[in-house]
Structures are given as structure tokens and as C-alpha cells.
Amino acid sequence: MPLFMSDNGAFTAIERIERALARIEAASAQSGQPRGNDLALAEMTARHRALSDETRRALADLDALLVSVANG
């Protein structure tokens, strides 16, 4: 029998992920960071954007799944 996360647990997990993304985005947007290696910074920024986009898509998929489960 598969185990399902309760709606409350799923929403709590989503909220935690969204808060973590917000903290990451805020930290990456801070000015005054040392620019020792612009290429490494550019690569890290691109990876961050890709991860952020992928996470947003996954959260949208989870939202759609939760709605479909709730609607039976």
C-alpha cells in the first residue's frame, strides 16, 4: 500500500521549499560580493536559475496533482 503525504504535510513541504528558494535568491542578489572568478559565478548563477525553474515546475506539478486528488 503506497504511503501518501497528507495535504497539510505536502503544503508544509512546499512552503519550506519556497522559503528556501527565496533565501537563495536573496543571497545571490546581494551586491558587494567578491568577484574572484566571473566564469565560476556565471556558471553558478546559471545552475541556480535552472534549479529554481525546475523546482517551480515541480511545485506546479505537485499543486496540479493535489487538486486532482482532492477533486477525486
C-alpha positions as CSV (number, residue, x, y, z in Angstrom):
1,M,0.0,0.0,0.0
2,P,1.6,3.3,-1.1
3,L,2.1,6.0,1.5
4,F,0.8,9.5,0.7
5,M,1.9,12.7,2.4
6,S,-1.1,14.4,4.0
7,D,-2.3,17.6,2.3
8,N,-1.0,19.5,5.4
9,G,2.4,17.8,5.1
10,A,2.6,18.5,1.4
11,F,1.7,22.2,1.8
12,T,4.2,22.5,4.7
13,A,6.9,21.0,2.5
14,I,6.1,23.3,-0.4
15,E,6.2,26.3,1.9
16,R,9.6,25.3,3.2
17,I,10.9,24.8,-0.3
18,E,9.6,28.2,-1.4
19,R,11.1,29.9,1.7
20,A,14.5,28.2,0.9
21,L,14.3,29.4,-2.7
22,A,13.6,32.9,-1.5
23,R,16.6,32.9,0.8
24,I,18.8,31.6,-2.0
25,E,17.6,34.2,-4.4
26,A,18.1,37.0,-1.8
27,A,21.6,35.8,-1.1
28,S,22.5,35.6,-4.8
29,A,21.1,39.1,-5.4
30,Q,23.2,40.8,-2.7
31,S,25.6,43.3,-4.0
32,G,29.2,43.7,-2.9
33,Q,30.1,40.0,-3.3
34,P,33.7,39.4,-4.3
35,R,34.2,38.6,-8.0
36,G,37.2,36.4,-7.8
37,N,36.2,34.3,-10.7
38,D,33.5,35.7,-13.0
39,L,33.2,32.4,-15.0
40,A,32.5,30.4,-11.9
41,L,30.0,32.9,-10.7
42,A,28.2,32.9,-14.1
43,E,28.1,29.1,-14.1
44,M,26.8,29.0,-10.5
45,T,24.1,31.6,-11.4
46,A,23.0,29.6,-14.5
47,R,22.8,26.4,-12.3
48,H,20.8,28.3,-9.7
49,R,18.4,29.6,-12.4
50,A,17.9,26.1,-13.8
51,L,17.4,24.5,-10.4
52,S,14.9,27.3,-9.5
53,D,13.0,26.8,-12.7
54,E,12.9,23.1,-12.3
55,T,11.7,23.4,-8.7
56,R,9.0,25.8,-9.7
57,R,7.8,23.4,-12.4
58,A,7.8,20.5,-9.9
59,L,5.8,22.6,-7.4
60,A,3.3,23.4,-10.1
61,D,3.0,19.7,-10.9
62,L,2.5,18.9,-7.2
63,D,-0.2,21.6,-7.0
64,A,-2.0,20.1,-10.0
65,L,-1.7,16.6,-8.6
66,L,-3.1,17.7,-5.2
67,V,-6.0,19.4,-6.9
68,S,-6.8,16.4,-9.0
69,V,-6.6,14.1,-5.9
70,A,-8.8,16.5,-3.9
71,N,-11.4,16.6,-6.8
72,G,-11.4,12.8,-7.0
